[in-house]
């Protein structure tokens, strides 16, 4: 796919850029760059407070303090509805009305010359229409059948599977699709069962030799102690992650992975990153719904056989190895992966939204204060878990973990830019509080579709052209 340059998008000509996006993603003509849309909602409860990375602790001089009245305040951004007539005419194929005039040239920041913001794209299409279309498209019988036919082929065409998965995977076929996309199960069905039997046996040999050993070192005991401290705080309001057998699986898999990958070891955040993967693999055997948190909070895993737990645990371990192997730099002692991602994110925000970048700098808001968690935990503490699973469908459809390593950085930038209007009104303490409690609990599939597409747009424009 040929990358677009910012020059091609200059002056608001979005058509050349939009053609780069995956099919079936609807975009509007570029409205006024000052138009923004956000989804106000109650602040997310039960999220852990921001943990300052070790590299920053003790070195930063923070501006101002956190007044008590601010700590009890929830911040919401003002919602601006889109132009209904423009949305209707575009969806029906009729010529759209002319866009509003641009601001005067001397006041036009560079962001309006490069790409439409995520708010601009979303403003002329109602969120309900997007959500309904995305959900219906992903779960329609014909789409499920297309997945089943592809997955039932003697040799699965991985290129076709990636293209199909970019727009989301139906829950019924997601476990099998994820295992193929991660490279855990082979595309050739003739070798699939043999591979699974061998890998599961290898995993349980590790359990016998490493977990069941009575000769543990001091470091190993400290590692297990840290894991056991973190697990109760992992999705505390989601009972499925606190079922005794699920806790035991998480303990063993995280311990064995960290023991076998000493360069990275275990750090806080890996426990969060493991949860979407485990949830999807559990759903293959227990057939519960995780389409929203309300349903997920009612899940109980009952009457499971030892064979089911044996299978889930082994598959979970090997899929974790595949996933973390692509982003292991994020968890090294030097945290080189995180630092590179934040540097790229900072440059992109400066290029796309100069007023926001200038405001954050004037308030001494370092990207490390909030972006560390976004990169390290893959936005799992900012976005509802079912929607993160949808994001992973797209991430996994990118080759060689590029979705988690590359696309995710641009998605994080798009995520930050979507709150630009609100953030530019806040000072240092309020900015940090707002970014720790982002009002995303009422987000839906449509919001994620727009966010992913905007992140992909930035990736095509800036990553391949080496501008950022």
Secondary structure by P-SEA (a helix, b strand, c coil): cccccccccccccaaaaaaaccccccccccccccbbbbbbccccccccccccccccccccccccccccccccbbbbcbbbbccaaaaaaaaaccccccccccccccccccccccccccccccccccaaaaaaaaaaaaccaaaaaaaaaaaaccccaaaaaaaaaccccccccaaaaaaaaaccccccccaaaaaaaaaaaaaaaaaaaccccccccaaaaaaaaaaaaccccccccccccccaaaaaaaaaaaaaaaaacccccccccccccaaaaaaaaaaaccccccccaaaaaacccccccaaaaaaaaaaaaaaaaaaaaaccccccccaaaaaaaaaaaaaaaaaccaaaaaaaaaacccccccaaaaaaacccccccaaaaaaaaaaaaacccccccccaaaaaaaaaaaaaaaaaaaccaaaaaaaaaccccccccaaaaaaaaaaaaaaaaaccccccc
